[in-house]
Amino acid sequence: MPVKCSFCRKRYERAGAYETHLRSAHANLDIVLASTIRNPPADVLTDRGTDLSDANEPIEHSDSDYESDPAGDTAGSERDAPDDTLRREPETEVLEDNTYPVAAEQEDYPGAGEAIGEVKEYKEECRDLCENPWAPFASAQGFKLASWFIESKVSKTRINDYFSNGIGNSTSVGYSSMHTLENLLRHLDPYSPYLQWLEGHVEDGQRTLPFFYRNVLDCVRYLLRQIAYRDDLVYAPRREYDQSGQRIYAEMHTADWWWDVQVLPRSLFYVKAY
Amino acid sequence: MVPIIGMSDQTNLTNFSGDKKAWPVYMTIGNLPSTIRNRPGSMAILLLGLLPIPPKLAKFCRADKLQRLINADTLGGVFELIIAPLNGAAREGAPIDCADAKIPRCFPIMSGWIADHMENVTLHGIKSNACPKSEVPP
């Protein structure tokens, strides 16, 4: 079973090769983060001095996926091409055909998924991520210990024991009890404010029942904001054909529904979509 | 465009006693490729809400017909409330911050709902031997 590198998109058949790849290409997670960010803030790279830019070089070369990117808002149309072909059977070559009808594209959508603005805090976020990848934890050790605690389901009292018995050194990890650890965990997800729970009450004739829900729009915001999904998000419908001109239906955006709705004038949009 | 895919199913929390049920509603977006969306570790599916469980009905009880109607109306009202933020956004579009630092105008649309047959029956308010997709009479 091939292993996919979680930092770049290379695949490895054997664990040994993957390990050497990790050790050579992703020796320093700091650098990996910097290379993952497609448009790293220039001052971050210059701040870090020459060693980073030197070390960055081989990664960018090995990272064919990012290199081939047009680095912009083409809405994942051409961007996903190499990846998509990989995922399907290799013997049927897939030809991308981006024949968007121009009128439809410009009619209701300023070019499907085109940006109407820039996220202001993005640069700061990137810089924070580069400078302190372990935030809100003080160090890599603190983060690793916490993730080990949680993944191995250590109970709260045992975690408290761990620190109170003096087994663990609280100064190097940055927290000294379950309470302080929980405080850190609360800040772990920077977009958690999107996922606020709301409470509603309904009367059903006999009694009032409480129920809980989240704002759908904020959930969408949360998902679209995740950096982890950035290179896979698709904003535009696409028609795919194979070599003999046959239409390929694979993902949701390659089917007709998305296209049909996208092309609709906005007044009909709502009606058709439901 | 942001197609929203919803999922819901009523589920028993206790097996032999207590008769506790939960009715979770989940959501995800169609912008993610399905290989990523459906991967258990990708965390792409969010819990959208927990619906109120209607009081238990005695089986074959005619007097509860009204109660059934009220339950159906309640469910409709709850869904209206949950979907309400989409009303304006689906028509006019909403600027949403995206991970690539761009702000496209997004049209979040309810595009699919994944549910089993009995769930569909409850949600659509149809007879349980009717088809939720087509107009074939039961």
Interface residues (C-beta under 8 A of the other chain):
Chain A: R38 N39 D73 A75 D80 R87 Y109 P110 A112 G113 E114 A115 I116 G117 E118 V119 Y122 K123 L195 G200 V202 E203 D204 G205 Q206 R207 L209 P210 F211 F212 Y213 R214 N215 V216 L217 D218 C219 V220 R221 Y222 L223 L224 R225 Q226 I227 A228 Y229 R230 D232 L233 V234 Y235 P237 E251 M252 H253 W257 W258 V261 Q262 R266 F269 Y270 A273 Y274
Chain B: M1 V2 P3 I4 V25 M27 T28 I29 G30 N31 L32 P33 S34 T35 I36 S42 A44 L46 L47 L48 G49 L50 L51 P52 I53 P54 P55 L66 Q67 I70 N71 T74 G77 V78 L81 I82 I83 P85 L86 A89 A90 R91 E92 A94 P95 I96 D97 C98 A99 D100 A101 K102 I103 P104 R105 C106 F107 P108 I109 M110 S111
